[in-house]
Amino acid sequence: MIEDKNQQSTQLSDLGEFALIEHLTKNFKIKHKSTIKGIGDDAAVLEVKNNKIVVTTDLLVEGVHFDLSYMPLKHLGYKAVIVNLSDVFAMNAMATQITVSIAVSNRFPLEALEDLYAGIDTAANIYNVDVIGGDTTSSTKGLLISVTAIGEVENNDEVYRNGAKPNDLLVVSGDLGAAYMGLQVLEREKEVYKVNPNNQPDLEPYSYIIERQLKPEARKDIVKLLSDMNLKPSSMIDISDGLSSEIIHICKQSKVGCDLYEEKIPLDPQVISTCEEFNIDSTTVALNGGEDYELLFTISQEDYPKIKANPNFSIIGHIKEESAGIHLITRAETKIPIKAQGWKNFNA
Ligand SMILES: [Mg+2]
């Protein structure tokens, strides 16, 4: 549906793989000293002195992770980069390079891939990363996009999931649940469109949550802010699968327990109103929705004065001994064990 909107339609088979890569990547500029050689040889060459390197990769599959009937290809390219950069920032590192690989069926013309790469280029420029390589191949059906991100971290500043200690505070950036509710609105509009293609939906009341789904941002600013405040978290993770899943990762790997306070979970007013409209519990959405790409981290109590008045952060709980378990303290002050929801993408 998206690719049909293009005026022009150039068959990929007319170009061949190397001409295609050359065409799609010719405007990418090198921004980092550590990039010695980018695209154009058998491999990229990086040179890094003293710093530690972090590497992360993600694979996005059409029909599982994205739906092109409401996800424009430009946004998809942008988001594919963002989800990887978010993992780099979750290590308290700065992202420096990415590689991008795609497998694409012949239903996509060149112009569709140009849109995809325009989104990749936009994200690479905004987040100051070099695109240094990748692969392009054909698929029998649909689109797959895999991005690998590389980052650098100075001294011993990297932060793992396993450093949380009892009495540490549990902190989250931004707000939660918006991307999931944005997806619910988009899915609903897709069904309405099927019945009545002339229906013009008014999506204005959902602008924030739809943007959080279609054009998420990664919290590079938070890594910078923590560094400026001279605050190194004891553990950190990004929220891709939902708050409950990420809290469990930190607790299991740090061998600690946790109390999470329902009333402290940050929610945007649009999330609250859309949850009411869909008759969904907003806490459930924040816990299990995912794709927020906010940072969840723990800090020592001593660092509390550094963040207490900062609107970027919400203190949502505290770390306990492992034997205390992992619990949600509800508004009614009941204690509910937090359980993992599993890999929901495997059910999609
Ligand atoms: Mg992650």
Residues whose N, C-alpha, C, O or C-beta is under 5 A from the ligand:
A	BS01	MG	D87 D238 S240
